[in-house]
Amino acid sequence: MSFDLDVVAIDRAASDDVVRAMVERCGSGQHPEGELDERIVGFYESLRARYPDFPPYPDDSPWMSMPLDVGIDHVSISMSFGQRSDPVIELVVDLAARYGLTIYDPQFEEVARPQR
């Protein structure tokens, strides 16, 4: 069983519906063209420094799908559900706050805007 999260670079004032629409667009493969958002780059590099998504994979890899889905404005994460995902979720929330990103939880259709 997997647990998924989407981390997006979007204006913090954007409504939850706008965040959901952005995630849905990314999930359907409609990625916008342009320069990578530096916040996404920092988030992704920090996340994969702890939990690599390219070979060689560590035995304790939490990822259900690798490499992670990365676009210019998002990172979509699919991880193993359970105790293995707890530290990953904590790191995702911490990094999202550090880089000013928004998290979408598709399991509960919730939007979170972690703050430092």
Number of C-alpha atoms within 10 A of each C-alpha: 8 14 17 17 18 23 28 26 21 18 12 14 8 10 12 16 11 13 23 18 12 18 23 13 13 21 13 8 9 12 15 11 9 9 9 13 15 13 20 24 18 14 23 20 13 15 16 13 10 11 17 20 19 11 8 7 13 11 6 8 17 24 23 17 14 15 15 18 14 19 21 18 24 27 21 21 21 20 22 18 15 11 9 14 18 13 11 19 15 11 16 23 19 16 22 26 18 15 18 20 25 24 25 21 15 15 9 7 10 12 18 16 16 18 13 10
